[in-house]
Amino acid sequence: MADASSFRPATVLVVDDDADIRDLIVGQLRQENYRLLAAANLAELRQTLRDEDVDLIVLDLNLPDGDGLSLCRELRADGSDVQIIMVTARGSAIDRVLGLELGADDYLTKPFEPRELLVRIRNLLRRARTGPAPRPATAMRYAHIGPWRVDLVQRRLVAPDDRLVMLSSAEFRLLSRFIDEPNVVLDRETLLPERRATAAFDRSIDLQISRLRHKLAGLPGGEDLILTVRGEGYVLACTVDHS
């Protein structure tokens, strides 16, 4: 029997200190039959999350009582899997990638096309509702790649001496896709399914892979785990065992 939650409207929380922008985004989303909430600052956002079951946050980075990036880091550290789209006037690649590295699921720069926000929200909510492909029943907690163990529960790398290396949400999602299909070349559309329409031009995937490679290179034998196949994509060039 289907879970009752699959039939309820998704709850979207719009967080922006500019009332006009906040109301504009809420107005644009009404046509989608979402349950809509709004907050003007981090204090209101935190209170809403305590009181409500929120599926997705449209989060402005610059808020009067704090930084959206810090809030994103805080939510992920607490284990929250709420979907987050960062919306900000900042447009540099550094800001965009930093947001993704700290756990945002997507990123839009103001001004943006309203239809683009709607598409990205639909894609993220669809991904959250369907969830990742189920792992085999025999799958265990750890995936072994090269010298590393990947803790699939705590979402981190574990060295042979049990030293821990934390992974951002974006890094873990990326590595999980590679683990599910080792020794298979994965193109950008496969690695970024939520942004399939623009993945061919999205440079953030290159930066995410670069940061992931840097962490894997922390042990001898880890530097060549993820290889670039020119013109095709990327491949996890090793076998994967579970324990």
C-alpha positions as CSV (number, residue, x, y, z in Angstrom):
1,M,0.0,0.0,0.0
2,A,1.3,3.5,-0.9
3,D,2.5,5.7,2.0
4,A,-0.1,8.4,2.8
5,S,2.6,11.0,2.6
6,S,2.9,10.3,-1.1
7,F,-0.6,11.8,-1.6
8,R,-0.2,14.9,0.4
9,P,0.8,18.2,-1.2
10,A,4.5,19.0,-0.8
11,T,5.2,21.7,1.7
12,V,7.5,24.4,0.4
13,L,9.0,27.1,2.7
14,V,10.1,30.3,1.0
15,V,12.7,32.2,3.0
16,D,13.6,35.8,2.0
17,D,13.9,39.0,4.0
18,D,12.5,41.0,1.1
19,A,8.7,40.8,1.4
20,D,8.1,41.7,-2.2
21,I,10.4,38.9,-3.5
22,R,9.0,36.5,-0.9
23,D,5.4,37.2,-2.0
24,L,6.4,37.0,-5.7
25,I,7.9,33.5,-5.3
26,V,4.9,32.3,-3.2
27,G,2.5,33.7,-5.8
28,Q,4.4,31.9,-8.6
29,L,4.2,28.6,-6.7
30,R,0.5,28.7,-5.9
31,Q,-0.3,27.3,-9.3
32,E,1.5,24.1,-8.4
33,N,-0.8,23.1,-5.6
34,Y,2.0,23.1,-3.0
35,R,1.4,23.8,0.6
36,L,3.2,27.1,1.0
37,L,4.9,28.7,4.0
38,A,7.1,31.8,4.3
39,A,9.7,33.2,6.6
40,A,11.6,36.5,6.7
41,N,14.7,35.4,8.6
42,L,16.5,32.4,10.2
43,A,14.6,32.6,13.5
44,E,11.3,32.3,11.7
45,L,12.7,29.5,9.5
46,R,13.9,27.5,12.5
47,Q,10.6,27.9,14.3
48,T,8.7,26.8,11.1
49,L,10.9,23.7,10.9
50,R,10.1,22.9,14.5
51,D,6.4,23.2,13.9
52,E,6.0,21.9,10.4
53,D,7.0,19.0,8.2
54,V,8.8,20.8,5.3
55,D,9.8,19.1,2.1
56,L,11.7,21.9,0.4
57,I,13.2,25.3,1.3
58,V,13.7,28.1,-1.2
59,L,16.5,29.8,0.8
60,D,18.0,33.3,0.3
61,L,21.6,33.4,1.3
62,N,21.6,36.9,2.8
63,L,19.3,37.2,5.8
64,P,19.3,39.8,8.5
65,D,20.0,37.5,11.4
66,G,22.5,35.1,9.7
67,D,23.9,33.4,6.7
68,G,21.9,30.9,4.6
69,L,25.1,29.0,4.0
70,S,25.6,28.5,7.8
71,L,22.0,27.4,8.1
72,C,22.4,24.9,5.3
73,R,25.5,23.4,7.0
74,E,23.6,23.3,10.3
75,L,20.7,21.4,8.8
76,R,22.9,18.8,7.2
77,A,25.0,18.3,10.3
78,D,21.7,17.6,12.2
79,G,20.9,14.9,9.6
80,S,18.0,16.8,7.9
81,D,17.3,15.7,4.3
82,V,15.0,18.6,3.5
83,Q,15.5,19.7,-0.1
84,I,17.2,23.1,-0.4
85,I,17.3,25.5,-3.3
86,M,19.5,28.5,-2.6
87,V,18.4,31.8,-4.2
88,T,20.8,34.7,-4.0
89,A,22.1,37.8,-5.7
90,R,25.6,36.4,-5.5
91,G,26.6,34.9,-8.9
92,S,30.2,33.8,-8.6
93,A,31.2,30.1,-9.2
94,I,32.8,30.1,-5.7
95,D,29.5,31.0,-4.0
96,R,27.6,28.6,-6.1
97,V,29.8,25.7,-5.4
98,L,30.2,26.5,-1.7
99,G,26.5,26.4,-1.4
100,L,26.4,23.0,-3.0
101,E,29.3,21.7,-1.0
102,L,27.5,22.7,2.3
103,G,24.5,20.7,1.4
104,A,22.2,22.7,-0.9
105,D,20.6,20.6,-3.6
106,D,20.4,23.3,-6.2
107,Y,21.2,27.0,-6.7
108,L,19.6,29.9,-8.6
109,T,21.0,33.5,-9.0
110,K,18.7,36.5,-8.9
111,P,17.1,37.6,-11.2
112,F,15.9,34.2,-12.4
113,E,13.2,33.0,-14.8
114,P,10.1,31.9,-12.7
115,R,9.6,28.8,-14.9
116,E,13.2,27.7,-14.1
117,L,12.5,27.8,-10.4
118,L,9.3,25.8,-10.9
119,V,11.1,23.1,-12.9
120,R,13.9,22.8,-10.4
121,I,11.4,22.5,-7.5
122,R,9.4,19.8,-9.3
123,N,12.6,17.9,-10.1
124,L,13.9,18.0,-6.6
125,L,10.6,17.0,-5.0
126,R,10.2,14.2,-7.5
127,R,13.6,12.9,-6.7
128,A,12.8,13.1,-2.9
129,R,9.5,11.3,-3.3
130,T,10.8,8.4,-5.5
131,G,14.1,8.2,-3.6
132,P,17.2,6.5,-4.8
133,A,17.1,3.0,-6.3
134,P,17.0,0.5,-3.5
135,R,20.2,-1.3,-2.7
136,P,20.3,-5.1,-2.8
137,A,19.2,-6.7,0.5
138,T,22.7,-8.1,0.9
139,A,24.3,-4.6,0.8
140,M,26.0,-3.7,4.1
141,R,26.9,-0.5,5.7
142,Y,30.3,0.0,4.0
143,A,31.3,0.2,0.4
144,H,35.0,-0.5,-0.2
145,I,36.6,1.6,-3.0
146,G,40.4,1.4,-3.3
147,P,41.9,2.1,0.2
148,W,38.7,3.7,1.5
149,R,35.6,2.5,3.1
150,V,32.5,4.6,2.4
151,D,30.2,4.7,5.3
152,L,26.8,4.6,3.6
153,V,24.9,5.4,6.9
154,Q,27.0,8.3,8.3
155,R,28.0,9.5,4.8
156,R,31.7,9.7,5.3
157,L,35.0,8.2,4.2
158,V,36.8,5.9,6.6
159,A,40.6,5.3,6.2
160,P,42.1,1.9,7.2
161,D,43.2,3.4,10.5
162,D,39.6,4.5,11.1
163,R,40.4,8.2,10.4
164,L,37.2,9.9,9.2
165,V,36.8,12.3,6.3
166,M,33.4,14.0,6.1
167,L,31.5,14.3,2.8
168,S,29.1,17.1,1.9
169,S,25.6,16.1,0.8
170,A,26.6,16.9,-2.8
171,E,29.8,14.8,-2.6
172,F,28.0,11.8,-1.0
173,R,25.3,11.9,-3.7
174,L,27.9,12.0,-6.4
175,L,30.0,9.2,-4.9
176,S,26.9,7.1,-4.4
177,R,26.1,7.3,-8.1
178,F,29.6,6.1,-8.9
179,I,29.4,3.3,-6.3
180,D,26.1,2.0,-7.8
181,E,27.8,1.7,-11.2
182,P,31.5,1.1,-10.9
183,N,33.7,0.9,-14.0
184,V,30.9,2.5,-16.0
185,V,31.3,5.9,-17.7
186,L,28.6,8.2,-16.4
187,D,27.8,11.4,-18.3
188,R,26.8,14.7,-16.8
189,E,23.1,14.0,-17.2
190,T,23.4,10.8,-15.2
191,L,25.4,12.5,-12.5
192,L,23.1,15.5,-12.3
193,P,19.6,14.1,-13.1
194,E,17.9,17.0,-11.3
195,R,19.5,19.4,-13.8
196,R,19.4,17.3,-16.9
197,A,18.4,20.2,-19.2
198,T,21.5,22.2,-18.4
199,A,23.9,19.6,-17.1
200,A,26.0,19.7,-20.3
201,F,26.9,23.3,-19.5
202,D,27.0,23.1,-15.7
203,R,30.6,23.5,-14.5
204,S,29.7,22.9,-10.9
205,I,29.9,19.1,-11.5
206,D,33.6,19.5,-12.4
207,L,34.3,21.4,-9.2
208,Q,32.4,18.9,-7.1
209,I,34.4,16.0,-8.7
210,S,37.6,17.9,-8.1
211,R,36.8,18.3,-4.4
212,L,35.8,14.7,-4.2
213,R,39.0,13.6,-5.9
214,H,41.0,15.7,-3.5
215,K,39.5,13.9,-0.5
216,L,40.0,10.5,-2.0
217,A,43.7,11.4,-2.8
218,G,44.3,11.6,1.0
219,L,45.4,8.0,0.9
220,P,47.9,6.3,-1.5
221,G,45.8,4.6,-4.3
222,G,42.9,7.0,-3.9
223,E,44.1,9.6,-6.4
224,D,43.1,7.6,-9.5
225,L,39.8,6.3,-8.4
226,I,37.7,8.7,-10.4
227,L,38.9,9.2,-13.9
228,T,37.8,11.6,-16.7
229,V,36.8,10.0,-20.0
230,R,37.2,12.9,-22.4
231,G,34.0,13.7,-24.3
232,E,32.0,11.1,-22.3
233,G,32.0,11.7,-18.6
234,Y,33.6,10.2,-15.5
235,V,34.2,6.7,-14.2
236,L,34.9,5.1,-10.8
237,A,37.8,2.9,-11.9
238,C,37.7,0.1,-9.3
239,T,35.6,-2.7,-8.0
240,V,33.2,-2.1,-5.2
241,D,32.7,-4.5,-2.3
242,H,30.3,-4.2,0.6
243,S,30.6,-5.2,4.2
